[in-house]
Amino acid sequence: MTRLCALLLLLMVPVAGARPLVLNTEDAAPYNMLVNGQVVGIGADKVKLMMERIKQPYKIELLPWRRAYEDALRAPHSCVFSTTRTPERENLFKWVGPIAFNEWVLFGRADAPLKLQQLDDAKPYLIGAYNGDVREHHLRARGFKVETVVADSLNPRKLVLGRIDLWVSGRYDGAILIDQGGWNGQIVPVLSFHRSELYLACNPQVADEVIDRLNVMLGVINRDGSASKIDARYAHWPK
C-alpha cells in the first residue's frame, strides 16, 4: 500500500516542461462525441481523466477520422483516439490502453437479411464502410468489395436504399447511428466477426515518460473504479 501511495504521488507530479498534447478524435458515439460543446464518451472521458490526474496539459481536436489519424502520424506532439491497435499500425505509434472495446458487425436490411455464417460468406456483396476506418482496411486487405463514405452516418440510408448490400460498423456505434437516423426495424445485425481493443495512439516523438505515466494511470483508474463508472455512464447511450 505504501508503494502504491508513493507511485500515485509520483504520477501527480507534472513532467518538467511538459508540452501540451494535441488529442485528435472523431465524432463516434459512444466512444467520443460532441455533447453541449464538450467532447465526451467512453474513450474521451478516460483520456481526459488520465491527463488531468498526471497533470499533462492537453487540448482536444474533433476532426474527420482520416485527418485525425494522419495528423497524429505527422505532428510530433499529438495523439489520436479511440484507435484500433493492429499489427500494421503497431510501429507507427506509441500506445496507451486499451481504453475501450468494440465489436465489428456487418449490418443488413431487415426485409432481406443475408444468411452469413462466416465473414467470407460476404465476399459476393458490396459492403459500405467509413473512409479511412480500420474496418475498411481490414476488408479491402482480404479482397472484399468495399465502398466508402466520408461519414459513417451516411451508410444506413445507402443500405436501406439498396445502394450497398451490407454495412460494416461497430455494434454500439452502429446501433446509435441506426437509432439517430430512425432506421430501427429496417436494419439488423447480420454477422459479428471481430472484437477489437481501442487505444490512445501517440506520435512516436511523444516522450516515453508521458506514455508510461498514462499507462500506469490507466491501470489506477481501472482498479479504483473510475473507468467502470465511465463505462456505465454510456452503457445505454443515448437513452
HELIX and SHEET records of a PDB file:
HELIX    1   1 THR A    2  LEU A   11  1                                  10    
HELIX    2   2 ILE A   42  ARG A   53  1                                  12    
HELIX    3   3 TRP A   65  ARG A   74  1                                  10    
HELIX    4   4 GLU A   90  LEU A   92  5                                   3    
HELIX    5   5 LEU A  119  ALA A  122  5                                   4    
HELIX    6   6 VAL A  134  ALA A  141  1                                   8    
HELIX    7   7 ASP A  152  LEU A  154  5                                   3    
HELIX    8   8 ASN A  155  VAL A  160  1                                   6    
HELIX    9   9 ARG A  171  GLY A  181  1                                  11    
HELIX   10  10 ASP A  208  ARG A  223  1                                  16    
HELIX   11  11 SER A  226  ARG A  233  1                                   8    
SHEET    1   A 8 TYR A  58  LEU A  62  0                                        
SHEET    2   A 8 LEU A  21  THR A  25  1                                        
SHEET    3   A 8 SER A  78  THR A  84  1                                        
SHEET    4   A 8 ILE A 187  CYS A 202 -1                                        
SHEET    5   A 8 LYS A  94  ARG A 109 -1                                        
SHEET    6   A 8 LEU A 166  GLY A 170 -1                                        
SHEET    7   A 8 LEU A 126  TYR A 130  1                                        
SHEET    8   A 8 LYS A 145  VAL A 149  1                                        
SHEET    1   B 2 MET A  33  VAL A  35  0                                        
SHEET    2   B 2 GLN A  38  VAL A  40 -1                                        
END                                                                             
